[in-house]
């Protein structure tokens, strides 16, 4: 049964484009609070109403129109999560132009390639040096102007100050050019985990359909406050948070950098968190680290609370009966669960997890503490959301029920195929890739394997090419194993390898501050690089991993481990902007360690242990 929609909602009939949606929202609640963000310039939190945001959009529309931006032109945005990102996006769309999102943490060569590939004529960026570094890597001949907020601007260059341009055009009034629903709205470049990124062409109709479908599927929250921290160039964040917020009238608090995420959650009344599994995994690890420092009685009390909370959750889902012990839940939730959630958000009413698989123990802990976590599934090419669990029909081991309007079927090798109004028009300037991804009838090949379709609920088993085939003939999917390894509080990241090898091995990245005490207990010198390759340290991890993987078959156990204290990040190219690991790059970076683990490579063995994956 669909919950009644508040009067503040913008109905589907009120808008057929994204810029029309924004205009309808402003007209509906002009004085309502739209955005909150921390301004480093002012050293204070700033709040914007929808009318304030509309005024900012008007100013940016005048600036971009003066730069010659018109229908069909591409404009690149390289800003951190902020109201400015959304306002520039809306100004671009209102001119009939196309948004191209750039990740601030990406490398200059990668961003330069995106600008060149998309043919962007204008770049809006935070810092002048970011634009300079991009132009130093490539001349970007079609880029007429780079508009920046800070840094030195050289007279006569293509770089101009945003503040100066906004002041210069503050009185100009440029009428919106408007756009057709099927007109191209955004080029969303895939994260590149499967190689070089490609621009998915998404129209106003694609993105608007997906935003409304998500709004209908997710719970209605009165006075909703959502937190935005997933980079806005990612389609998932834009649709589920920014555009859905325009439909529901939610207030969005922007977290400008991931390092401020914990602080923002603790100090902001967030009711809804749209996130990726990593943030929930970090909470799980930190909670367990905190518990280890507490008396055994506290550990048992928290474990009992989580188990009871999960039982209450299952009863609310209609899968179990009411028990007498459930009467304890209101007390334990207030006295125990809320304390455990103090750094995560005690006002949280539900959380959404997408972009990758959420480990079951993490989901169980969250629901056990009273935070329903709704796991979903999607991909950029689908606009992006395909499915999500519902608040009253939530199975933690699935990626949810498909959205209204989404059709699914199972193709060869159990590949999931989908068709919906959100599916992209194709890849920008790449007809070959488009034909390989979109088949006759508009079916999108997701590249994901589905175990079964049960009443339109999806259960995924991994990527089509993410299967390690060992010399024993056994096969293993690395993702679930890696998820399990990352639940160890010593492990920050993990990659499983073993293609054309007899057993599985893991490359694990461990924070030095956590690893040093362990090495000292093992009588190893933390200052000696050779200590990381010690058999004692490797066996220590193998034993820990065996406990984590106790339910896995013998061939899926980790038999060898390479430990590093290197931090994997976007800066060193080992993570994508959406926090996914680039498997091939990790394998290349630690090729010597892999060779050491397996000994001298036998003739005919594959050199690249992960060459059958498509994860970077």
N, C-alpha and C positions, 0 to 999 in steps of 0.2 A: 504494500500500500504506500503510495507516494505521499510524503509529508506535505502539508500546506505550505505554499510559498509566501514569504513575507511580502507586504505591500511594496517594499523598497526594490524588489527584484525587477530587472528589466526583462520583459517578456520577449520570446523569440520573434514575435511579429514586429517588434519595435526597431529591429536592426537587421540588415542583411550584409553589412560589412563591419570590419573591426573599428574603423573610424566612426561609423554610425553607432556602434555599441557605446563607444566612449561618449559621444555627444548625447546619447539617450541617458546615460548614467549622470552626466553633468546636469541635464535638464531635470532629472528625477530628484536628485538630492544635492544641490549645488553647495550647500553649507556643511554637509556632513564631512567628517574626517576621512580623508582618503589615504594619505601616506604619512609615515613617520620615519625619520632618519637622523643619524648623528652627523653633524657637520663639523669636520676637523677645523675648518676655517673659523667657525664661531665658537667651537668648544662647547656645543650645546645641542640638545635634541630639537629638531625642527618639525613642525607639523604643517601639512598642506591639506586644504579642503579640496573637493572636486572642482570648485570654481577657480581656486588658485592654480590647480593643475591645468585647467583649460586655458588660463591666461598664459601659462608657460608654453603650452602647445602652440598658441597663437604666435608668440614671439619667435619660437623656433621655425614655424612655418614661414614667417617673413624672412628669416635669415637664409633658410634653404632655398626659398624661391629666388632670392637675390643672387644666389650662387648658380642659378640656372637649373635647379632640380625640378623635373616635371614628370609626367606619367611615364612609367616604365624605367626610369633611371634608378640605379642602385646606389644606396647610401650605407656606408659601413659605420657601425657603432662600436666603440671600444671604451666603454665606461664600466665602472663597477656597479653592482646592484644599487640602485637609487631611483628616486622619482624622475631624475633627469633622463635615465635610460628610457622609461616608459613614455615620457613627454616627447623626446626626440623620435621615438618609434611612431607615436601617434601623428606627429607633424609630418613625417615621411609618408605615412599611409594616407593622410588627408590630401597630399599633393598627388596621389596616384602613383607614388614611387614605391620602391621595394627596399625593405630592411635587410641588411646583411650584418649579423652579429659576429663580433670578434672577441675572443677570450683574452682578457688582460694578462693572464699568466702564460699564454702561448708564446712561442718564440717569434722574433721578428721575421725570420724567413717564412715561417708557416703563415703568419698574418699577411705578409706581403703576397704570398701565393694566392690567398683567398681574395685579396683586393684585386689582383690581376685577373684571376679566373672569373670573378663576378663582374668585372668591368666597373667597379664602383667609381663614381665621379667625385664623391665627397666622403671624407672621414671625420667623424666626431670622436675625439679621444680625450683622456684625462690630462696627459702630460705631453709637452712639446717633444721631450726626448723620445717618447714612444713613437711618435710620428717620424722623427728624424732617423731612428734606428730602422724603421720599416723602409723608408726611402733610401737609406744607405744600402739595404740589401737588394732593392729593386727600384728602378726608376718609376714604376707604376704610371705609365704614360697617360692613362685615362683618368687618373686622379687629379682633379683640378684644384682641390682645396682640402687642407686638413685644419679642422677647427679644434682648438685645445683650450683647456681651462687653466693650466699652470705651466710654468717654465718660460724660458727666454724665447721670444719670437723674433726672428731675423727679418728686417724690412726687405721686401721684394721677394721673399720666399713664398712657397705655397702654403705655409703654416700661418694661421691667423688666430688671434685671441677670441675665445667665445664671448667673454665679458664685453669686449669692445664691439663685436658684431651685434650682440643682443642689445646693447645700449644704442647703437647706431640705428637699429631697426625697431626700437621700442614702440614707435608711434605708427609704424606701417601696418596696414591691414590687408592681408591677402586672403581672398576667399578660398575655401577648400575646393580642390579640383574634383573631389569625389572619386569613387572607384566602383567598378562592377563586382558583384560577388565572385565571379570566376576569374577576376584579375589576379595576377601574381602579387602576393603580399610580402613574402619573405623567402629568401634563399637561406636555408638552414643547413650549414655544413656539418656532415656527420663527424663524429669525434675522431675518426681516423684509427680506431682500434682494429679495423680490418684493412689497414693500408692507408693510402692517401685519401684525404677526405673529399667528398663530393657534395655539391649543393643540391639539396632536395627542394624542389619547387612547390611551395605551398601557397594556396590561394586564400583570399578572405573567407570563402565558403568552407574550405578545409578546416581552417583554424577556428572559425566561429562554431561550426558543427561540433568540434571536439570540446570546446569550452562549455557549450551548453549541455552536451552529453555528460561531461564530468560534473557539472553543477547539479544535474538531475540525479546522478548516481551517489554523490557524497551527501553526508548528513547536513541538515539545516542547523546552523548555529546562530543563536541570537547574539547580536553585537559581536560578530566574528572578528578576531584579530589574528591575522596570519603572518608568519615570518618568512621572509624571502632571503635565502642565502645561496641556493643553487644558482650558478651564473645564468643571467637572463638570455645570453645567446642560445642557451639550451632550450629547445622547443618545449620540453616538459615543464620547466619553470614558468615560461611565458603563458602557456595555456592554462595550466592547473592553478596557478597563483594569480598572475597579472590580469589575464582576460576573464577568468572565472570571477575574480574579485570585482570586476566591473559589472558583471551580471548580478552578483549577490549583494554588492555594496559593502563588502568586507574592507576593514582597515588593514593595510599592509605595512608592517615594520620591516625596513630594509637593514640587513646586516652586511656592511660593505666589504668585510673580509672574513674568511672562515675562522681566523684566530680569535675573533670577537664573538663567536657563536655561543659558547657557554655563558659568557657574561651577559649577552643579550637575552638569552633564554631565561636566565635567573632573574633579570631585572625588568622584564617586559611581560605584560599579561597576555601571553600567546595562547590562543585557544586551538589553533590549527597549525601543524607543522608539515609542510611539503618537503620531503627530504629524500636522500639516497641512503642505502644501507649503512654506509660508513659512519654516519653520525649516530645511528642507533647502536652500531657495534662498539663505538667508542664509549657510549654511555654504559653499555653492558660490561665492558672491560674495567672502566673506572669504578663501577658499582662493586664488582668483585674484588678489586684492589682495596677499596674502602672496607669491605667486609672482612678481608683477611687481617686487618689491623684491629678488629673488634673482638670482644670475648666470644667464646663458643656459644654462649646463650643467645647473644644478639644474632649470630649467624643462623642459628636454628630458628629464631623467631622470624627473621626475614624469609628464610626458605619456606617456613610454614605459611607465611602471608602470601607469598607468590603462588604456592600450590593451591591455597584456598581461593585466591583471586582468579586463578585459571579455572578452578571448578565453578566459581560463580559465573565466569565468562561462558563456559560451556552450557551452564543452565540457562543463561540469558539467550543463547543461540538455539535453545530447544533440543539440545543433544543429550542432556542428562536431567535427572530429577532434582528437586529441591532437597537439601540435607539440613539437618539441624545446625550443623557447624556454620552454615552460611549466615546465621544470625550474628556471628562474630565479625563478618566482613566490614560493616560500617565503622566499627571501632578500630580494627587493624588498618583499614585504609587511611583513616585520619591520623592515627598515631605512628604507624610504621611505613606504609606505602608513600605517604606524602613526604616523609623525611627522606626516603630513598630517592624521590623525584625532585629534591630541592634544587639540583643543578640542571634539571632537564625541563622544568616548567610545571609547577603545581596547578596551573590553570588549564593545562592541556586537556582538551575534550576528545581529540583523536589525532592520530598521526598517519601520514600517507608515505609509503615507501615505494619508490620506483627506480628505474634505470638499471637495476641488477637484482639478483636474488637476495632475499633477506634470510639469514640463517634462522632455523626454527627456534633454537634456544633463546635467541635475542627477542624474537616475536613473543615467545612464551613469557619471558620476563616482563616485557612491557604490558601485555594484557593482564598478567598476574599482579601488576602494580596499579592496575586500573586505567591504563591508557590503551584504548582500542587502536591497534595498528592495522591499517588497511593496505595490504600489499597489492600492487597493480603491475601491469605489464604494458609495454608499448615500444615503439621505435620511431625515430624521426620521420621516416618515410610514411608512417601511418597517421601522422599529424598531431600528436604522437601517441595518445593513449588508446589502447585496445580493450583493456579489461581492468577491473578493480573489484576488490571485495566490497560487500555492502555492510553497513554497520550492524544489520540484523541477520546477515547471512555471510558470516566471515569464517572461512577455513584457512588456518594459518599456513598450511602446506600447499596452498594453491595461489595462483596469481590473479584470482578473481573471476567474476562473471563478465562476459563481454558487454560493452556499452550498447545501448539501444541503437540500432542501425548498423551494427557490425555483423557481417556474415563470416563464418569460418568454415574451413574444411581441411582435411588432412591429406597432404600430398605424398609423393614417393618418399620412402625412408622416414615416414612420420613427420615430415616438415609441415609446420603450420602455415596455411595460406589464409589471407584475410581480404575482405572487400568491404569498403565503407565510404561514406562521403568525406572522410578525413584523409583518404589515401592521396599521396602526392601526385602531381601531374607528370613527374619524371625527374631525372637529374639534369641540372643545368649544363647545356652544351656537351652532353655525353649520351648520345643515342644508344650506343652499344650497351652501356651499363643499364640504361632504362629498359631495354628489351630483355636483358637478363633478369631483371628484378620484377617487372610488371608483365604478366602473361595475358593471353587473350581473355577478354571478359572483365578486365580490370582487377584480376587477382594479384595481390602483392605477396611475393615470396619472402617470408620473414627470416629464413635461415635458422629458425629455432625449431627444436624437436619437441613435439607434444606427446605426452604419454597417453592421454585420452581426452575426449571431450564429453563432459557429463553435464547435461542441461546447461550448455553454453558456459560452463566453468572450465577454466584452463589449468592444466597441470603440465608444466614444462620440465624437460629433463636435461636441457643444455643446448648448445649450438650444434648445427649440423656438422661443422668441421672441428668442434672442440672435443674430439675423442682421441685419446692416446692409445695407440695400438703397440703393445709390447711384443718382444720377440717370442714370448711364450704363447702368443695368440690371444691373450687376455686383453680386454679393452676397459678403459676407465675414463670417466668424465672428470676433468680436473676441477671444475668450478665448485661442486659441493665439497670436495676435499679441502680446497683452499679456504672456503668459508669456515669450515670446522677448525682449521689450523689458526685462523685469525681470532678465534675465541680464546686462545692462550694469551694471557696478559703480557707475555714476553714478546709476542709477535705483532708487528705492526702491519706487515704485508707478507704475502706468500705466493709463490708460483710453483706449480707442480709440473715436473718434466718426466720424460720416460719413453718418448717415441722411439721405436726400434731399439729399445733397451730391455734388459730382463726384469727390472724392478722399477718402481717409482721413486723419484727423489724430489726434494723440495728445496727451493732457494728462499730463505726467509730473511726479512729485514727486521732487525730488532733495535729499539732505542738503546743507545749506549748506557744511559743512566740506569736502565733496568737490567742490562746484561752484565755490567761490571760486578755487582755483588755476587751473581751466580758464578762468574769466572773465578772470583776470589775463593768461594766455597769449594770450587773444584781444583784449587791450588794452581790456577793459571794466571799468568801475568797479563792484565788487560792492556798493557802498553806494547806488548809484542804482537804484531799482525799475525804471526804464525799461530798464536793461541786460538784464533777463530777457526783454524782448520784442525784443532786437536780432536783426537778420537774421543776423549773424555767428554768434550762439549757436544760433539755430534751424538754420542750415545745418550747423553742427558736429554737432548731434544727428541731423539727417536723414542725414548721411553714415555715422554710427555705426550707425544703425538699418538702413540699407541693407545693411550687412555682416551684421547679425544675421538679416535677412529675405531673404538672397540666394536661398534655395530657394523662396520664396513667389512666386506669380504677380504680374504687374505691378499688377493692380488692388488687391492686398492690401499694397502698399508704403505706408509712411507718408510723406506728402508735406508735411505741415505739423505743427509741434510748438509747444505752449505749455508753458513751463517755470515751475515754481513751487518755492519752498523750503518751502512750508507742509507741515507734517507731518499726514498723514491718520490719524485715530484714531477710536476709538469716542466719545471725548469731544466731538469736533466733528461727530459724526454721519455721517462719511464711510466708516466701516468698521462692519461688523456685529460682534457679540461673537465670532463664529467667524472673524474676520480676512478676511472677504470685502468687496469694495468695493461700496458702494451707488452704482451707476452714475448713477441719475437725480439723486441729490443732488450728486454730483461735477459733472454736467453743469449743474445749476442754479447751483452755487457759482462755476463758472468760465464762465458764459454769456458774459460780456464778452470773455474771451479767445477763446472759440470764434467769436464774431461777428467779432473782429479777424482771426482766421486765415482766415476765409472771405470777409471783406468784407461789404458790405451785403447783407442777405438779400433774395433775389428774391421777388416776390409768389407766394403759394401754397406756399412752402417751409415745412416744419414748424419750429416754433420750438424744440421740445425735440428735440435731435439724438439722444436715446436713448429716445424714447418707445415704441419697439417692443421694448424689452428688459424683462425682469422682474427686473432685478438691483438694485432699490432705488430 
